[in-house]
């Protein structure tokens, strides 16, 4: 080998002209758009979920609205008379009954009783004042219809779960209501309502017994605080008159309630005349 190199038979390479290794170019990532596309799809899905949640119909409220409209057309009332008094600055509209005969007459056949309408407004205001704290908390709703004034009290405010014994805080609130009702001579109906979850205990074999016992507890307390027992009646409806759907916890909580209905004396007189 040394001899060949000495003779110059082997080619000698110049380091300056040696070939370089090819540099591989980095390829552009063509799938980066998938990240943005995935973000867009996620946001779009969230948007449609929110829109669906907003547009879903509450079956209970829809049913109440439908019944109110049907009743309004049946009675041929010129304007709705149901007003929610739990809303701020709400006003009270008296029930006008069924318009019969000449204008300015009530369904009982006489002229409109302005003093009685004012009396019903005063009762509603006094009841709301007595339950002001619970009204602000959304536990009590006071409404007025042609039949009278309805005081809807959430059952959780009055009773423990599955029980009909009034709690101490509820006793104080109902005692304040009793002071208002003791000064009137209107008939009073106390209605007990439950949700559709069945109950079975030695004291309450079904929701019928529970709802009736709760209505009876309220009637007994009102009587103990001065409301004449002869003016009151206790009714248990169990779960047969729901205000909201029983498919959710919120709906079932709304259905568990006690209604204290202060009847309109004009409507009572009309009912007696029709019965006779």
C-alpha positions in Angstrom: 0.0 0.0 0.0 2.8 2.4 0.9 4.4 1.7 -2.5 1.2 2.5 -4.4 0.8 5.7 -2.5 4.4 6.6 -3.1 3.9 6.1 -6.8 0.8 8.2 -6.8 -1.4 5.4 -8.0 -4.1 6.0 -5.4 -6.1 9.1 -5.7 -6.0 11.5 -2.8 -9.1 13.4 -1.9 -9.3 16.9 -0.9 -11.2 17.4 2.4 -12.7 20.7 1.1 -14.4 18.9 -1.8 -15.9 16.0 0.2 -19.6 15.6 -0.3 -21.9 16.7 2.6 -24.7 14.7 4.0 -28.1 15.9 2.6 -30.1 18.0 5.1 -33.6 16.7 5.5 -36.2 19.4 5.4 -38.8 19.3 8.2 -42.3 18.6 6.8 -45.1 21.0 7.7 -47.6 19.5 10.1 -50.8 19.4 8.0 -53.0 18.1 10.9 -52.8 21.1 13.1 -56.2 22.2 11.9 -57.7 19.2 13.8 -57.0 21.0 17.1 -58.9 24.1 16.1 -61.7 22.0 14.6 -62.1 20.0 17.8 -62.3 23.2 19.9 -64.9 24.5 17.6 -67.0 21.4 17.7 -66.8 21.4 21.5 -68.0 25.0 21.8 -70.8 24.3 19.3 -71.9 21.3 21.3 -71.9 23.4 24.5 -73.9 26.1 22.8 -76.6 23.7 21.6 -76.8 22.1 25.1 -77.4 25.5 26.7 -80.0 26.4 24.0 -81.8 23.1 24.6 -81.8 23.7 28.4 -83.3 27.2 27.9 -86.0 26.0 25.5 -87.2 23.0 27.4 -90.8 23.3 28.6 -91.8 22.8 32.3 -94.7 20.4 32.0 -96.2 21.5 35.3 -96.2 25.2 34.6 -97.5 24.6 31.1 -100.4 22.6 32.6 -101.2 25.3 35.1 -101.2 27.9 32.3 -103.4 25.8 30.1 -105.9 25.2 32.9 -106.0 28.9 33.6 -106.7 29.8 30.0 -109.5 27.2 29.7 -111.1 28.4 32.9 -110.9 32.0 31.7 -112.7 31.2 28.5 -115.3 29.1 30.3 -116.2 31.9 32.7 -116.0 34.5 29.9 -113.9 36.8 32.0 -112.7 39.9 30.2 -109.3 39.9 32.0 -107.3 37.4 34.1 -107.7 37.8 37.8 -104.9 35.5 39.1 -102.1 37.7 40.4 -98.9 36.4 42.1 -98.5 38.6 45.2 -95.0 37.2 45.9 -93.6 39.4 43.2 -92.3 42.8 44.1 -94.9 45.7 43.7 -97.6 43.2 42.7 -101.2 44.4 42.9 -104.3 42.5 43.9 -107.2 42.1 41.6 -110.6 41.1 43.0 -112.5 38.1 41.5 -115.4 39.2 39.3 -117.1 35.9 39.0 -119.4 35.1 36.0 -120.8 38.2 34.4 -124.6 37.8 34.1 -127.3 40.3 33.3 -126.6 44.0 33.1 -123.1 45.5 33.3 -122.1 46.3 36.9 -123.7 43.2 38.4 -121.9 40.2 39.9 -122.7 36.5 39.3 -124.8 36.5 42.5 -127.2 38.9 40.8 -126.4 42.0 42.8 -124.2 45.0 42.2 -120.5 44.6 42.6 -119.5 44.7 46.3 -116.7 47.2 46.4 -116.3 47.0 50.2 -115.9 43.2 50.1 -113.3 43.5 47.3 -111.3 46.0 49.4 -111.7 43.6 52.4 -110.2 40.8 50.4 -107.3 43.0 49.4 -106.7 43.9 53.0 -106.7 40.3 54.1 -104.2 39.4 51.3 -101.9 42.2 52.4 -102.1 41.3 56.0 -101.3 37.7 55.3 -98.3 38.7 53.2 -97.1 41.0 55.9 -97.3 38.2 58.5 -95.4 35.8 56.2 -93.0 38.5 54.8 -89.8 36.6 55.6 -91.1 33.3 54.0 -92.4 35.2 51.0 -89.0 36.8 50.4 -87.4 33.3 50.7 -89.8 31.9 48.1 -91.3 29.5 50.6 -94.8 31.1 50.5 -96.9 32.3 47.5 -100.0 34.4 47.9 -102.4 34.6 45.0 -106.0 35.8 44.5 -108.5 34.2 42.2 -112.3 34.5 41.8 -112.6 31.8 44.4 -110.6 33.6 47.1 -107.1 34.1 48.4 -104.7 31.2 48.3 -101.7 31.0 50.6 -99.4 28.3 49.3 -96.8 27.2 51.9 -93.9 24.8 51.0 -94.2 21.7 53.2 -90.5 21.7 54.1 -91.2 25.0 55.9 -93.9 23.4 58.1 -93.0 19.7 58.5 -90.1 17.3 58.7 -89.9 14.7 55.9 -92.7 12.1 56.3 -94.1 13.8 59.3 -97.2 15.9 60.1 -96.0 17.6 63.3 -95.6 21.3 62.8 -92.0 22.6 63.4 -91.5 25.5 65.9 -90.7 28.1 63.3 -93.8 27.1 61.3 -95.9 27.5 64.5 -94.9 31.1 64.9 -95.6 31.9 61.2 -99.0 30.3 61.2 -99.9 31.9 64.5 -99.4 35.3 62.8 -101.7 34.2 60.0 -104.3 33.1 62.5 -104.4 36.6 64.0 -105.3 37.9 60.6 -108.0 35.2 59.9 -109.5 35.5 63.4 -110.7 39.0 62.5 -112.6 37.9 59.4 -115.7 35.8 58.9 -114.7 34.1 55.6 -114.7 30.3 55.3 -111.3 28.6 55.2 -110.2 25.5 53.4 -106.8 23.9 54.3 -105.5 21.5 51.7 -102.6 19.1 52.1 -100.6 17.9 49.1 -97.7 15.5 48.6 -95.4 14.4 45.8 -95.8 11.0 44.1 -93.2 9.2 46.1 -95.2 6.6 48.2 -94.9 6.5 51.9 -95.6 3.5 54.1 -95.3 3.8 57.9 -97.4 2.8 60.9 -98.7 6.3 61.2 -99.2 7.1 57.5 -99.9 4.0 55.4 -100.1 6.2 52.3 -99.9 9.8 51.0 -103.6 10.2 51.7 -103.1 9.9 55.4 -100.0 12.1 55.4 -101.7 14.9 53.4 -104.8 14.8 55.5 -102.8 14.8 58.7 -100.8 17.8 57.6 -103.9 19.8 56.7 -105.4 18.8 60.1 -102.3 20.0 61.9 -102.6 23.4 60.3 -106.4 23.6 61.0 -105.8 22.7 64.7 -103.2 25.4 65.1 -105.4 28.0 63.5 -108.2 27.0 65.9 -105.9 27.2 68.9 -105.1 30.8 67.9 -108.6 32.2 67.6 -110.0 31.1 64.2 -113.5 29.6 64.8 -113.3 25.8 64.0 -116.8 25.9 62.3 -115.3 28.1 59.5 -112.6 25.7 58.6 -112.3 22.4 56.8 -109.2 20.1 56.3 -108.7 18.3 53.0 -106.1 15.8 51.9 -105.3 15.4 48.2 -102.2 13.2 48.4 -100.4 13.6 45.1 -103.5 14.0 42.9 -103.2 17.8 42.3 -99.5 18.5 41.4 -98.5 22.0 40.5 -95.2 20.9 38.9 -93.7 17.8 37.4 -92.8 14.9 39.7 -89.9 13.9 37.5 -87.4 16.3 39.2 -86.4 17.1 42.8 -87.5 20.7 42.3 -90.9 19.8 40.9 -91.5 17.3 43.8 -90.5 20.0 46.3 -93.0 22.4 44.8 -95.8 19.7 44.9 -95.2 19.1 48.7 -97.3 22.0 50.0 -100.2 23.1 52.2 -102.7 25.6 50.8 -104.8 27.8 53.0 -107.7 29.1 50.9 -109.7 32.0 52.2 -112.9 31.8 50.3 -114.6 34.8 48.7 -118.0 35.3 50.4 -119.7 36.3 47.2 -118.6 33.0 45.6 -119.8 31.1 48.6 -123.2 32.7 48.5 -123.5 31.9 44.8 -122.5 28.2 45.4 -125.2 28.0 48.2 -127.9 29.4 45.9 -126.9 27.0 43.1 -127.1 24.1 45.5 -130.5 25.1 46.7 
